[in-house]
Amino acid sequence: MFTGLVEEVGVLESIQGNEQASRLVIRAQQVLEGVKLGDSISVNGICLTVTSYTNRQFSVDVMPETMNKTSLRQLRSGQRLNLERAMRLGDRFGGHIVSGHVDGTGMVASREVNANAVVFRMEATPQLLKYVIVRGSICIDGISLTVVDVNDIGFTVSIIPHTLANTSLADRRPGDLVNLETDVIGKYVERLLGYQKHGDPEKSGGLSLAFLQENGFA
């Protein structure tokens, strides 16, 4: 589990393999403190496993499923990456619940300065947007952010100077892909209520909207 608070911006040193399966070598410093083989590190919002490391870099293996569902397939050597170690029990929870399991990719549609902030509009599929709500949480490339508004084709987030200066979001321009993870709570509620997901009808579970209303929860 992660919080969406980026600890460090690393740099992709090399990519070994191809667009289907790769090994990434990432230069870093802070996230290597106390690292062990098999530890989980969020790389641009994707939970990946450390397979080797030195005092200045670590490697992760990326399987075809991950390459196909995330922006990793567009990575290039030298690109900056948002890094976060898995949360430890007892740590302060400053962001929101982030699993590191990316739901899909979005695209930067526009980027505009608004006083001391930069407003990004992201385009995404209806399958992802149904979980996005105004003033709700969303994880973009591993960054916990608050949704400003949402419509049928996308949503906006407003980025403060600190976040822009300390994450790779500063590098994102219109047309770039970003990894999106929506709020996990909404996905679990949907499944429990027996709603449709990805076009396949779910069997109704023991929890229903009527049950929640009858017991004062809705």
Disulfide bonds with the S-S distance in Angstrom:
none
